[in-house]
Amino acid sequence: MGADDGEHEFTYALYPHPGRWAEGGTVREAADLNSPLVALPVSGPVPAGSRISASGLPVALGSLKKAEEGEGLILRLYEPHGARGEARLEIAGLRRAERVNLLQEEAQPLALTGEGVQLTLRPFEVVTLRLHVAP
């Protein structure tokens, strides 16, 4: 009750694109519109030249934050197009990576190749990783 009372603001956009919605980059454009990038100060060790890059199956960033308990960073990403396949993440200074559940528990170690990990994703799957990087 009362949720529709008062003044409301909203934003909308028309995004013409070639082909189907997935090939047209609709998810990326919607995220850019609805969640503008916000830079926040970070405390703790962050490697110089920090970067995360993805290749293979396109994935979308959900969040990157400090772990709730213990050490490490929590990276949440998802497959936004209803596809399945392999994605590779390269993370500067990566020393250890674990796949965890949404509560950041039940850690399953991931094999590293260099400073990267290989992930297999299902359609619309959300993946949460605990990353340990060198300071």
C-alpha positions as CSV (number, residue, x, y, z in Angstrom):
1,M,0.0,0.0,0.0
2,G,1.2,3.5,-0.8
3,A,4.0,2.3,-3.2
4,D,2.5,4.2,-6.0
5,D,1.8,7.4,-4.0
6,G,3.8,10.6,-4.6
7,E,6.2,11.6,-7.3
8,H,8.3,9.1,-9.2
9,E,11.3,9.5,-11.5
10,F,12.4,7.0,-14.2
11,T,14.8,6.8,-17.1
12,Y,14.2,5.0,-20.4
13,A,16.0,4.8,-23.6
14,L,15.4,3.5,-27.1
15,Y,18.3,1.4,-28.3
16,P,18.0,0.5,-32.0
17,H,20.5,-2.3,-32.9
18,P,21.1,-4.8,-35.7
19,G,20.1,-8.4,-35.3
20,R,18.8,-10.0,-32.2
21,W,19.0,-8.5,-28.7
22,A,22.0,-10.5,-27.6
23,E,24.1,-9.7,-30.7
24,G,23.1,-6.0,-30.5
25,G,24.7,-5.6,-27.0
26,T,21.4,-4.8,-25.3
27,V,22.4,-6.2,-21.9
28,R,25.6,-4.1,-21.8
29,E,23.8,-0.9,-22.9
30,A,21.0,-1.5,-20.3
31,A,23.6,-2.0,-17.5
32,D,25.4,1.2,-18.6
33,L,22.1,3.1,-18.4
34,N,20.9,1.7,-15.1
35,S,24.2,1.3,-13.3
36,P,26.7,4.0,-14.1
37,L,30.2,3.2,-13.1
38,V,31.1,4.5,-9.6
39,A,34.7,4.7,-8.4
40,L,35.2,4.2,-4.6
41,P,38.4,4.3,-2.6
42,V,39.9,1.0,-1.7
43,S,41.7,0.0,1.5
44,G,44.1,-2.8,1.6
45,P,46.5,-4.3,-0.9
46,V,45.7,-3.6,-4.5
47,P,48.4,-4.6,-7.1
48,A,49.9,-1.9,-9.2
49,G,48.4,-1.9,-12.7
50,S,45.4,-3.9,-11.4
51,R,43.2,-5.3,-14.2
52,I,40.7,-8.0,-14.9
53,S,40.0,-9.1,-18.4
54,A,37.7,-11.7,-19.9
55,S,37.8,-13.6,-23.1
56,G,35.8,-16.4,-24.7
57,L,32.1,-16.5,-23.7
58,P,31.0,-13.0,-23.0
59,V,30.3,-12.4,-19.3
60,A,28.9,-9.4,-17.4
61,L,30.3,-7.9,-14.1
62,G,27.9,-8.1,-11.2
63,S,30.2,-6.7,-8.5
64,L,33.7,-6.6,-7.2
65,K,34.2,-6.1,-3.5
66,K,36.2,-7.0,-0.5
67,A,35.3,-10.4,1.0
68,E,32.8,-10.2,3.9
69,E,35.0,-12.5,6.0
70,G,38.6,-13.4,5.7
71,E,40.9,-12.1,3.0
72,G,40.5,-11.7,-0.7
73,L,38.2,-10.0,-3.2
74,I,34.8,-11.2,-4.3
75,L,34.1,-11.1,-8.0
76,R,30.5,-11.8,-9.1
77,L,29.8,-12.2,-12.8
78,Y,27.1,-13.7,-14.9
79,E,26.3,-15.0,-18.4
80,P,23.8,-12.5,-19.7
81,H,22.7,-13.9,-23.1
82,G,21.4,-17.4,-22.4
83,A,24.5,-19.0,-23.9
84,R,26.8,-21.7,-22.5
85,G,30.5,-22.1,-22.9
86,E,34.0,-21.3,-21.6
87,A,35.2,-18.0,-20.4
88,R,38.8,-17.1,-19.3
89,L,39.6,-14.5,-16.7
90,E,43.0,-12.9,-16.5
91,I,43.6,-11.1,-13.2
92,A,46.8,-9.2,-12.5
93,G,48.7,-10.6,-9.5
94,L,46.3,-13.6,-9.1
95,R,47.7,-16.1,-6.6
96,R,44.7,-18.2,-5.8
97,A,41.1,-18.4,-6.9
98,E,38.1,-20.2,-5.4
99,R,34.5,-20.6,-6.6
100,V,32.1,-19.9,-3.7
101,N,28.4,-19.7,-3.3
102,L,26.4,-16.4,-3.0
103,L,27.2,-16.4,0.8
104,Q,30.9,-16.6,0.1
105,E,31.1,-20.1,1.5
106,E,31.8,-23.7,0.3
107,A,35.0,-22.8,-1.5
108,Q,36.1,-24.9,-4.4
109,P,39.7,-24.2,-5.5
110,L,40.1,-23.3,-9.2
111,A,43.2,-24.3,-11.2
112,L,45.3,-21.4,-12.2
113,T,47.1,-21.1,-15.5
114,G,49.5,-18.1,-15.2
115,E,47.4,-15.3,-13.7
116,G,44.1,-16.7,-15.1
117,V,41.3,-19.1,-14.5
118,Q,39.0,-21.0,-16.9
119,L,35.3,-21.1,-16.2
120,T,32.4,-23.1,-17.7
121,L,29.1,-21.3,-17.6
122,R,25.5,-22.3,-18.2
123,P,22.9,-19.9,-19.6
124,F,22.2,-17.0,-17.2
125,E,24.4,-18.5,-14.5
126,V,25.8,-16.3,-11.7
127,V,29.3,-17.2,-10.6
128,T,31.0,-15.9,-7.4
129,L,34.7,-16.1,-7.1
130,R,37.1,-15.4,-4.1
131,L,40.3,-14.0,-5.6
132,H,43.6,-13.7,-3.7
133,V,46.0,-11.3,-5.4
134,A,49.5,-10.3,-4.6
135,P,49.9,-6.9,-2.9
